[in-house]
């Protein structure tokens, strides 16, 4: 499937991965709006790289398919073809999993 959204420079398009559902005793149901955002995401597309002051472009460390750790409120969320994505800078990535 070809991505319709191409990030520029040091931006990354990722899809947050759902955390495993916790089963609570007592049957308390937490609505989706009150749940915390997942911290793991899968990189869908990356930009061309970070532009340095001298005009050179440095490639990004992350690549499509990587699983990354991001902050709870990092990036901007967008919805495209019924799928939610987050667009963030490589600086917002806290680490690569695995």
Backbone torsions as a table, in degrees:
resi	resn	phi	psi	omega
1	UNK	NA	128.6	-179.2
2	UNK	-85.7	132.3	179.8
3	UNK	-74.8	130.0	180.0
4	UNK	-83.9	-8.5	-177.3
5	UNK	-117.9	117.9	-179.8
6	UNK	-109.8	119.1	178.6
7	UNK	-73.3	152.7	179.0
8	UNK	-109.3	155.9	178.1
9	UNK	47.6	-119.6	-174.5
10	UNK	-98.1	26.3	178.0
11	UNK	-92.3	153.8	-177.9
12	UNK	-130.7	139.0	171.0
13	UNK	-104.9	125.7	-178.1
14	UNK	-135.8	160.2	176.3
15	UNK	-118.5	122.3	179.3
16	UNK	-64.6	137.0	179.5
17	UNK	-93.0	136.2	-179.5
18	UNK	-69.9	136.5	175.9
19	UNK	-76.4	155.7	176.6
20	UNK	-63.1	136.8	-175.8
21	UNK	-71.4	131.9	177.0
22	UNK	-89.6	136.7	176.3
23	UNK	-100.8	122.1	-178.0
24	UNK	-103.1	143.9	175.3
25	UNK	-76.0	135.6	178.4
26	UNK	108.6	-10.3	174.6
27	UNK	72.0	26.7	178.4
28	UNK	-75.9	128.6	179.8
29	UNK	-106.9	125.4	178.6
30	UNK	-99.9	122.6	179.8
31	UNK	-65.5	153.6	-178.6
32	UNK	-56.1	-35.2	-177.6
33	UNK	-67.0	-21.4	-178.2
34	UNK	-96.6	-9.0	-179.1
35	UNK	-77.2	150.3	176.7
36	UNK	-73.5	149.6	178.2
37	UNK	-72.3	142.9	177.8
38	UNK	-64.3	149.9	-179.8
39	UNK	-93.3	-15.7	179.8
40	UNK	-100.0	147.7	-179.8
41	UNK	-147.4	157.1	175.3
42	UNK	-106.9	129.7	179.8
43	UNK	-73.0	126.2	179.8
44	UNK	-98.0	-42.7	-179.9
45	UNK	-152.3	152.1	178.4
46	UNK	-128.7	154.7	177.7
47	UNK	-79.1	-173.7	-174.8
48	UNK	-74.7	-23.4	178.9
49	UNK	139.4	173.6	-178.4
50	UNK	-84.7	130.8	179.4
51	UNK	-87.6	121.2	-179.9
52	UNK	-86.8	167.3	-178.9
53	UNK	-61.7	-29.2	-179.4
54	UNK	-85.0	4.6	176.9
55	UNK	93.2	-5.4	179.4
56	UNK	-81.6	151.6	177.5
57	UNK	-109.8	127.8	178.5
58	UNK	-102.4	124.2	-180.0
59	UNK	-62.6	152.7	179.7
60	UNK	-75.6	152.2	178.4
61	UNK	-77.0	-31.3	-179.7
62	UNK	-87.2	155.1	178.7
63	UNK	-138.2	164.2	179.5
64	UNK	-56.6	134.9	-179.5
65	UNK	99.9	-18.6	178.2
66	UNK	-67.3	146.9	171.0
67	UNK	-99.8	128.6	-174.4
68	UNK	-125.6	161.5	173.8
69	UNK	-106.3	127.8	179.0
70	UNK	-127.7	160.8	176.3
71	UNK	-67.7	156.3	-177.5
72	UNK	-57.2	-38.7	-173.9
73	UNK	-115.0	25.0	-179.5
74	UNK	-77.8	146.7	171.9
75	UNK	76.2	-176.7	178.6
76	UNK	-117.3	132.1	-178.6
77	UNK	-90.2	135.9	176.9
78	UNK	-133.4	154.0	178.0
79	UNK	-119.3	126.3	-178.3
80	UNK	-137.3	123.0	-178.6
81	UNK	53.6	47.3	176.7
82	UNK	66.0	12.3	178.3
83	UNK	-118.3	134.8	179.4
84	UNK	-91.4	133.1	178.3
85	UNK	-124.9	162.8	172.5
86	UNK	-124.5	132.3	176.9
87	UNK	-106.7	124.5	-177.8
88	UNK	-144.1	166.1	176.0
89	UNK	-86.0	156.5	178.6
90	UNK	-60.6	-29.8	178.3
91	UNK	-62.6	-22.8	179.7
92	UNK	-82.3	-10.0	178.4
93	UNK	-79.4	125.4	-177.7
94	UNK	-87.5	-26.5	179.5
95	UNK	-179.5	165.4	176.7
96	UNK	-107.7	131.1	-178.0
97	UNK	-86.5	133.3	171.7
98	UNK	75.9	NA	NA
